[in-house]
Amino acid sequence: MKKSDLARMRLIQATTDLIDMQGYHGTGINQIIKESRSSQGSLYYYFPEGKEELVSVAIDQHGKNIELQIKKTLANTNDPAESVYSIFLFLAKKFDQEDCMKANSIASVALDTSHTNERLRETCKKIYADWKNAYQDFLLENGFPLSRASQIAMLITSSLEGAIIISRTNRSSEPLLQVGQELKMLIANEQIRLNNNK
């Protein structure tokens, strides 16, 4: 990796970490510069439009990384109910290991900016759509009709983000585990219903 690429990546990673913990408004340019061991000149060289552009790029990359993790985890088993539950289980364990600090979510940015920043709202909208589509494609591959796959995929996406917020508020992974278990049962029951209707 070139030195210039490394500097850019440090800015993106520092922004991702800070935004994950503090939200958009709680994270300032000076803090990003300090945490990334960069200069103000470097930040504006790579991101001439400043904080908004940097955050948009950072959460977009973060969203893509999570999407890849979703697809990788889902591919580990052909049982949709178990696969979806394993994502909640994975996040719960990670949440405990990191002492409830990192959310692995974009909810803080979405809530902070949805009414005040169109660029970031659109970035968050695209990320949520990509996550939902990852679940939907997996369900379609496992025999769910499009209408049910779409609805359940939206339920998984929104339930996961909500469970992360409550887990972080409670400083406990229990909400993630509880929601994951409920979705596991719902998907398993839906599979039974679909099989009986064949």
Backbone as a ProteinNet text record, in pm:
[ID]
protein_1_A
[PRIMARY]
MKKSDLARMRLIQATTDLIDMQGYHGTGINQIIKESRSSQGSLYYYFPEGKEELVSVAIDQHGKNIELQIKKTLANTNDPAESVYSIFLFLAKKFDQEDCMKANSIASVALDTSHTNERLRETCKKIYADWKNAYQDFLLENGFPLSRASQIAMLITSSLEGAIIISRTNRSSEPLLQVGQELKMLIANEQIRLNNNK
[TERTIARY]
84	0	87.5	55.6	133.1	111.3	211	203.5	79.5	46	-71.7	-200.4	-206.4	-323.6	-335.5	-220.9	-219.2	-272	-231.2	-277.1	-428.2	-478.1	-621.4	-698	-644.6	-709.9	-710.7	-605.9	-602	-711.4	-732.9	-839.5	-976.1	-996.7	-1124.7	-1148.2	-1044.3	-1060.3	-1086.2	-1013.4	-1034.7	-1175.6	-1221.7	-1357	-1461.2	-1442.4	-1535.8	-1545.7	-1430.3	-1428.2	-1494.6	-1463.1	-1518.2	-1667.8	-1710.1	-1852	-1931.8	-1874.2	-1940.8	-1969	-1876.4	-1890.4	-1961.1	-1945.6	-1989.4	-2095.5	-2121.1	-2215.3	-2152.2	-2230.3	-2179.2	-2148.5	-2245.2	-2226.7	-2128.9	-2110	-2016.8	-1872.1	-1848.6	-1713.3	-1669.1	-1558.5	-1507.8	-1386.6	-1360.1	-1246	-1114.9	-1096.5	-970.8	-948	-1054.4	-1042.1	-1004.9	-1064.8	-1032	-884.7	-838.1	-698	-605.4	-639.1	-556.3	-554	-671.8	-680.5	-616.2	-618.7	-561.3	-413	-360.3	-220.8	-194.4	-286.3	-277.8	-272.5	-263	-266.4	-395.7	-428.7	-548.5	-531.6	-408.5	-381.1	-407.6	-368	-391.4	-540.7	-614.2	-757.9	-823.8	-791.2	-856	-797.8	-677.6	-621.6	-702.8	-729.8	-803.2	-953.5	-1000.8	-1145	-1167.6	-1161.2	-1169.6	-1298.5	-1406	-1532.8	-1544.1	-1436.7	-1430.9	-1501.9	-1552.7	-1608.7	-1721.5	-1810.6	-1924.9	-1879.7	-1784.3	-1733.8	-1662.4	-1577.7	-1503.1	-1597.8	-1697.9	-1792.3	-1871.4	-1910.2	-1983.9	-1900.9	-1773.9	-1684.6	-1662.2	-1641.9	-1612.5	-1729.1	-1849.7	-1962.6	-1999.9	-1975.3	-1998.4	-1906.3	-1779	-1683.8	-1721.1	-1760.6	-1803	-1924	-2017.8	-2137.2	-2102.8	-2007.7	-1965.7	-1897	-1816.4	-1749.7	-1851	-1952.9	-2057.3	-2137.1	-2165.5	-2237.3	-2159.8	-2028.8	-1945.5	-1949.6	-1947.7	-1954.8	-2089.8	-2197.2	-2330.8	-2331.8	-2284.5	-2285.8	-2198.7	-2083.4	-1992.7	-2056.7	-2120.3	-2183.4	-2302	-2383.8	-2500.1	-2459.1	-2344.3	-2299.9	-2249	-2234.3	-2178.4	-2274.6	-2402.9	-2500.3	-2617.2	-2683.2	-2798.2	-2929.9	-2923.4	-3043.6	-3065.5	-3164.8	-3184.2	-3203.8	-3278.7	-3304.1	-3174.9	-3093.4	-2965.8	-2868.6	-2868.8	-2777.2	-2804.3	-2931	-2966	-2934.1	-2966.1	-2935.8	-2785.6	-2705.1	-2560.1	-2505	-2572	-2528.9	-2551.1	-2666.3	-2694.5	-2599	-2570.3	-2479.1	-2337.7	-2293.5	-2161.5	-2149.2	-2251.3	-2247.2	-2254.2	-2331.8	-2341.3	-2205.7	-2135.6	-2003.3	-1903.5	-1908.8	-1819.5	-1850.3	-1976.7	-2021.4	-1965.4	-1970.7	-1917.4	-1765.5	-1698.2	-1551.8	-1502.8	-1579.2	-1538.6	-1600.6	-1652.3	-1706.8	-1816.9	-1900.1	-2017.6	-1981.6	-1857.4	-1814.8	-1853.3	-1827	-1852.4	-1987.1	-2060	-2195.4	-2204.1	-2102.6	-2110.1	-2242.5	-2272	-2400.9	-2380	-2476.2	-2473.2	-2588.5	-2654.9	-2774.3	-2745.5	-2629.7	-2599.6	-2592.1	-2530.2	-2521.9	-2659.5	-2733.6	-2867.2	-2957.3	-2953.5	-3037.9	-2990.5	-2859.1	-2802.1	-2828.8	-2836.9	-2832.6	-2952.7	-3047.1	-3153.8	-3237.6	-3247.5	-3327.1	-3241.9	-3109.6	-3024.2	-2918	-2893.3	-2784.2	-2825.5	-2860	-2912.4	-2808.1	-2685	-2579	-2563.7	-2556.7	-2538.4	-2665.2	-2781.3	-2906.6	-2908.7	-2867.5	-2865	-2762.5	-2647.6	-2546.3	-2601.8	-2665.4	-2724.9	-2835.5	-2916.8	-3026.2	-2971.5	-2864.7	-2804	-2746.7	-2681.3	-2623.6	-2733.2	-2840	-2950.2	-3010.6	-3022.8	-3077.3	-2985.6	-2854.7	-2759.2	-2765.5	-2775.1	-2785.5	-2914	-3023.7	-3152.2	-3145.7	-3083.7	-3074.8	-2989.9	-2887.9	-2805.9	-2890.2	-2973.7	-3063.8	-3168.3	-3223.1	-3328.2	-3276.1	-3158	-3101.2	-3078.7	-3032.7	-3010.4	-3141.5	-3245.6	-3376	-3432.8	-3415.3	-3461	-3388.8	-3258.6	-3179.9	-3227.6	-3291.4	-3337.8	-3488.5	-3546.7	-3682.8	-3794.5	-3759.8	-3863.3	-3912.2	-4043.7	-4093.2	-4049.3	-4044.5	-3990.9	-4061.6	-4194.8	-4268.7	-4229.9	-4218.8	-4181.5	-4033.7	-3949.5	-3805.9	-3779.6	-3851	-3834.4	-3879.1	-3994.9	-4047.4	-3959.8	-3919.1	-3837.1	-3698.8	-3644.6	-3514.3	-3519.5	-3629.1	-3645.5	-3659.3	-3730.7	-3747.1	-3611.6	-3530.2	-3397.8	-3313.1	-3310	-3226.7	-3267.2	-3395.2	-3442	-3433.1	-3458.7	-3448.8	-3305.1	-3212	-3071.6	-3024.5	-3059.3	-3019.7	-3083.8	-3210.6	-3278.4	-3217.7	-3185.6	-3125.8	-2988	-2913.1	-2781	-2795.8	-2892.3	-2913.6	-2951	-3042.6	-3086.5	-2974.7	-2899.3	-2786.6	-2682.9	-2658.6	-2560.3	-2611.2	-2739.3	-2798.3	-2793.6	-2824.1	-2825.6	-2686.9	-2589.9	-2455.5	-2463.4	-2541.2	-2563.1	-2594.4	-2542.4	-2570.3	-2703	-2771.5	-2893.5	-3000.9	-3026.2	-3126.5	-3093.1	-2965.2	-2925.5	-2959.6	-2932.2	-2959.7	-3109.6	-3185.9	-3330.8	-3395.5	-3358.6	-3415.9	-3373	-3247.2	-3198.3	-3274.6	-3303.8	-3379	-3521.8	-3583.6	-3720.1	-3723	-3624.8	-3619	-3588.8	-3505.9	-3476.1	-3604.5	-3687.6	-3813.3	-3908.9	-3916.4	-4006	-3968.3	-3839.5	-3794.2	-3812.9	-3785.4	-3805.7	-3953	-4041.4	-4185.3	-4231	-4173.2	-4207.5	-4163.7	-4047.6	-4001.2	-4096.8	-4141.6	-4235.2	-4364.2	-4413.8	-4536.7	-4519.9	-4407.6	-4380.4	-4370.8	-4304.5	-4289.5	-4422.6	-4508.6	-4640.8	-4732.6	-4705.1	-4788.7	-4739.9	-4630.4	-4577.8	-4664.1
-119.8	0	124.7	219.7	342.6	427.9	512.3	598	685.7	736.1	822.8	745.5	620.4	538	507.8	486.4	456.6	574.5	695.3	815.5	831.8	808.1	818.5	714.9	591.6	485.4	513.9	576.4	611.4	711	806.7	905.4	836.9	747	676.6	588.7	514.4	424.3	500.5	608.4	689.1	746.2	792.4	847.1	740.5	622.9	511.8	477.8	465.9	430.1	537.3	663.1	773.1	789.2	781.4	794.1	680.3	560.1	443.3	464.3	529.8	549.1	679.5	783.6	916.8	980.6	921.6	982.6	1093.7	1147.6	1250.2	1380.6	1431.2	1561	1554.1	1435.3	1421.6	1406.1	1397.9	1378.5	1501.9	1559.6	1680.7	1655	1748.5	1738.9	1724.5	1806.2	1801.9	1665.7	1603.9	1471.8	1366.9	1377.8	1285.6	1299.3	1423.4	1449.5	1388.4	1408.7	1355.7	1203.2	1140.5	994.4	926.9	993.6	935	968.3	1049.9	1095.6	1162.3	1248.3	1319	1468.9	1541.4	1687.4	1738.1	1861.6	1921.6	1929.7	1956.6	1963.3	1830.8	1720.6	1587.7	1560	1594.7	1569	1639.9	1767	1842	1809.3	1750.5	1705.1	1586.4	1490.1	1370.6	1392.5	1484.1	1509.2	1660.9	1720	1865.5	1927.4	1845.4	1897.8	1882.1	1835.3	1832.9	1716.2	1741.5	1637.2	1560	1629.4	1562.3	1458.3	1494.6	1400.7	1283.7	1314.5	1210	1111	1161.1	1073.3	989.7	1050.4	977.5	861.2	887	782.1	675.8	720.7	628	533.5	588.2	499.5	413.3	463.5	382.2	260	282.2	171.5	77.1	135.5	56.9	-29.8	29.9	-43.2	-158.6	-137.4	-243.6	-357.4	-321	-423.8	-509.6	-443.9	-517.6	-604.7	-551.8	-630.1	-757	-745.5	-862.1	-963	-911.4	-999.5	-1070.9	-998	-1058.6	-1175.2	-1150	-1252.5	-1371.7	-1344.6	-1451.8	-1537.8	-1473.1	-1546.8	-1627.9	-1568.5	-1639.9	-1762.1	-1754.1	-1863.1	-1984.3	-1969.5	-2078.9	-2196	-2173.8	-2282.7	-2259.4	-2367.6	-2356.2	-2341.5	-2337.4	-2321.8	-2172.5	-2111.5	-1967	-1921.9	-1998.5	-1959.9	-1957	-2061.3	-2068.6	-1962.6	-1938.1	-1840.2	-1699.9	-1662.6	-1529.9	-1518.9	-1622.9	-1621.6	-1609.4	-1672.3	-1668.3	-1526.1	-1442.1	-1302.5	-1229.8	-1250.6	-1189.1	-1242.6	-1371.9	-1434.2	-1378.4	-1364.8	-1308.8	-1167	-1084.3	-946.1	-938.2	-1026.6	-1027.6	-1059.5	-1157.8	-1193.8	-1080.5	-1020.2	-908.1	-790.1	-769.3	-662	-681.4	-805	-835.8	-820.1	-865.5	-857.4	-712.6	-624.8	-484.8	-398.4	-464.4	-394.6	-296.3	-337.8	-259.7	-123.8	-109.2	20.3	41.4	-59.8	-44.2	-104.4	-32.2	-75.4	-153.7	-140.1	-202.8	-168.6	-40.6	9.3	147.7	191.2	329.5	410	351.9	415.7	554.9	572.8	703.7	812.1	779.2	877.2	899.7	791.8	804.6	893.5	872.7	952.2	1096.7	1115.6	1250.8	1337	1273.8	1353	1338.1	1251.1	1221.4	1343.5	1442.4	1562.4	1684.9	1669.4	1788.2	1777.6	1656.7	1640.4	1538.6	1586.7	1500.6	1400.9	1444.3	1355.4	1234.3	1257.9	1148.8	1064.5	1128.8	1052.2	953.5	998.3	911.4	798.6	830	726.7	619.6	662.4	567.4	485.8	551.8	483.6	371.8	399.8	300.3	183.6	213.7	107.6	14.9	73.7	-8.5	-94.4	-36.3	-111.8	-228.2	-204.7	-311.3	-424.1	-388.4	-491.7	-572.8	-500.5	-568.4	-662.4	-616.8	-699.2	-824	-813.4	-930.8	-1038.8	-998.4	-1094.6	-1145.8	-1055.9	-1093.5	-1194.8	-1170.1	-1262.6	-1400.1	-1402.2	-1529.4	-1605.6	-1535.8	-1601	-1651	-1571.7	-1614.5	-1742	-1749.1	-1867.4	-1991.3	-1966.9	-2078.1	-2101.3	-2055.4	-2093.1	-2001.4	-1888.9	-1795.3	-1716.1	-1694.3	-1609.9	-1464.9	-1389	-1253	-1167.3	-1173.6	-1087.4	-1114.9	-1243	-1278.5	-1250.9	-1280.6	-1255	-1107	-1021.9	-877.3	-829.6	-876.9	-834.5	-883.1	-1009.6	-1065	-999.5	-971.8	-905	-766.9	-694.4	-563.3	-578.8	-681.7	-708	-738.1	-818.7	-851.1	-724.8	-645.7	-524.6	-427.2	-399	-301.8	-357.8	-487.3	-548.9	-549	-574	-576.1	-438	-336.3	-200.1	-160.2	-193.8	-162.3	-236.1	-364.5	-444.4	-391.4	-343.7	-285.8	-161.2	-76.6	46.2	13	-82.7	-118.4	-189.5	-275.8	-343.3	-241.2	-144.3	-41.5	42.6	75.9	153.7	76.1	-53.7	-139.1	-189.5	-168.3	-224.7	-375	-438.4	-582.1	-636.2	-753.9	-815.9	-891.2	-894.6	-973.4	-934.3	-805.2	-771.5	-830	-830.7	-890.5	-1039.8	-1108	-1250.9	-1279	-1198.7	-1219.8	-1197	-1087.6	-1058	-1163.8	-1205.7	-1309.9	-1440.1	-1476.6	-1599.9	-1591.3	-1476	-1458.2	-1466.5	-1404.2	-1409.9	-1551.6	-1621.7	-1761.3	-1843.5	-1827.8	-1902.8	-1859.9	-1730.3	-1679.4	-1736.7	-1734.7	-1783.1	-1934	-2006.2	-2151.7	-2185.9	-2114.3	-2137.1	-2101.7	-1996.3	-1956.6	-2064.2	-2122.6	-2231.3	-2350.3	-2385.4	-2496.4	-2467.3	-2343.4	-2304.5	-2314	-2265	-2266.7	-2410.8	-2497	-2637.1	-2709.7	-2675.5	-2740	-2696.5	-2578.6	-2526.2	-2569.9	-2642.1	-2686	-2796.3
0	0	0	-87.5	-95.3	29.4	59.5	177.4	173.5	54.2	40.6	70.9	25.6	53.2	201.6	265.7	408.7	489.6	452	521.8	506.8	387.8	363.2	444.8	447.6	522.4	672.6	724.1	866.5	900.2	812.4	832.5	831.8	737.3	726.4	849	891	1005.2	1134.6	1155.3	1275.9	1277.5	1163.6	1153.2	1181.4	1123.5	1146.3	1293.9	1361	1503.1	1588.7	1560.7	1640.8	1618.8	1493.1	1460.8	1524.7	1521.5	1579.1	1727.6	1797	1941.5	1979.7	1896.6	1937.5	1849.6	1732.9	1641.4	1558.9	1467.9	1376	1448.5	1523.2	1588.5	1705	1761.5	1872.9	1830.7	1701.2	1649.1	1572.4	1614.5	1550.5	1463.2	1374.3	1282.7	1359.8	1464.2	1539	1603.2	1650.5	1710.9	1606	1488.3	1378.7	1341.3	1330.9	1296.1	1401.2	1527.8	1636.7	1636.4	1627	1633.3	1511.9	1398.1	1276.4	1259.8	1351.2	1344.8	1209.3	1170.5	1042.8	1068	960.6	968.8	905.8	937.4	876.7	725.4	681.6	538.6	469.3	535.9	478.2	466.1	570.6	568.4	450.8	433.5	325.2	188.4	186.3	59.2	6.9	95.8	55.1	51.6	135.9	145.5	143.2	22.6	8.9	63	68.6	120.6	271.7	334.6	480.1	546.2	665.1	750.8	683.1	616.2	553.6	452.4	367.3	267	333.8	431.4	501.9	570.2	638.5	707.8	606.9	496.9	394.7	340.8	311.5	261.2	368.4	492.5	602.5	630.2	639	669.9	549.2	429.1	310.2	312.7	344.9	353.9	467.6	579.7	695.7	658.9	587.7	544.1	452	360.7	269.2	344.2	445.2	524.6	599.9	655.1	726.4	628.8	510.6	409.2	373.3	358	328.1	443.1	567.1	684.3	690.5	656.8	653.5	554.7	433.7	329.5	367.3	427.5	469.1	577.4	673.8	783.6	733.9	648.7	595.5	513.4	447.9	360.7	438.3	569.2	649.3	667.6	646	659.6	564.1	525.3	435.7	510.6	641.9	723.8	749.5	683.9	698.7	842.9	920.2	1059.4	1139.6	1124.9	1196.4	1146.3	1016.3	957.7	1011.4	1014.3	1063.7	1213.2	1288.1	1431.1	1455	1369	1387.7	1374.7	1296.6	1285.7	1417.8	1478.7	1608.2	1715	1708.6	1804.4	1787.9	1663.9	1633.9	1690	1664.6	1712.1	1864.6	1925	2071.2	2133.7	2078.4	2129.5	2109	1992.2	1963	2054.8	2078.5	2166	2306.7	2356.5	2489.3	2493.3	2388.6	2383.7	2382.6	2320.8	2309.9	2418.7	2524	2640.9	2601.1	2506.3	2463.1	2402.2	2356.1	2304.4	2158.2	2074.4	1931.8	1895.1	1813.5	1779.5	1649	1561.3	1428.9	1360.6	1361.1	1314.7	1254.7	1176.2	1127.1	1185.6	1284.7	1339.9	1394.8	1458.5	1517.3	1410.4	1296.4	1186.4	1125.6	1104.7	1045.8	1131.7	1262.3	1352.9	1360.9	1361.2	1372.2	1249.1	1131.8	1008.6	915.6	946.8	850	811.9	901.2	870.3	840.6	849.1	835.6	727.5	676.5	580.8	474.7	357.4	251.9	202.4	193.5	145.7	237.4	367.7	462.3	475.3	461.9	463	346.9	229.9	112.6	128.5	189	212.7	306.1	415.7	510.3	444.6	364.7	294.1	205.9	133.1	44.7	125.1	236.8	319.9	371.5	425.7	476.2	364.6	245.1	131.4	94.9	96.7	63.8	166.4	295.2	399.1	381.2	358.4	339.3	219.5	111.4	-9.3	12.6	99.6	129.7	196.3	291.2	356.3	257.7	179.2	84.2	-17.4	-72.8	-170.9	-109.7	15.7	83.7	101.7	142.1	161	28.1	-76.6	-209.1	-251.9	-225.4	-261	-184.7	-70.8	12.1	1.3	-110.5	-141.9	-94.7	-35.9	7.1	-113.8	-125.1	-234.6	-212.4	-320.5	-313.9	-210.5	-204.7	-112.3	33.1	69	206.5	231.5	132.9	147.7	172.5	99.2	114.2	252	296.6	426.8	542.4	535.3	643	644.3	526.3	518.4	582.5	560.9	624.9	775.6	817.4	960.6	1026	960.5	1014.6	1026.6	919.5	917.5	1026.5	1036	1135.4	1277.4	1294.2	1426.7	1476.7	1387	1425.4	1469.6	1392.4	1430.6	1563.6	1581.7	1707.5	1825.4	1804.8	1912.4	1950.6	1851.8	1880.1	1967	1933.4	2011.9	2155.6	2173.8	2309.4	2385.6	2317.8	2382.4	2428.9	2344.5	2381.7	2498.4	2496.2	2605.4	2736.3	2728.7	2847.5	2888.1	2796.6	2815.7	2840.6	2755	2764.5	2625.8	2595.4	2465.4	2465.3	2579.2	2591.2	2488.9	2464.4	2361.5	2224.4	2186.8	2059.6	2057.1	2165.7	2172.4	2170.9	2243.7	2248.9	2112.8	2046.7	1915.1	1813.7	1821	1731.3	1746.7	1870.8	1896.5	1842.1	1858.2	1806	1654	1590	1443.8	1396.2	1470.2	1436.4	1434.6	1537.7	1544.2	1433.6	1408.6	1304.7	1167.5	1135.8	1005.4	993.7	1103.1	1101.4	1079.2	1145.9	1128.5	987.6	932.6	796.2	696.9	721.4	635.1	639.8	759.4	774.8	697.4	711.7	643.1	491.3	442.2	298.2	247.1	324	283.9	282.5	377.3	384.7	270.4	215.7	107.5	-31.8	-35.4	-166.1	-225.8
[MASK]
++++++++++++++++++++++++++++++++++++++++++++++++++++++++++++++++++++++++++++++++++++++++++++++++++++++++++++++++++++++++++++++++++++++++++++++++++++++++++++++++++++++++++++++++++++++++++++++++++++++

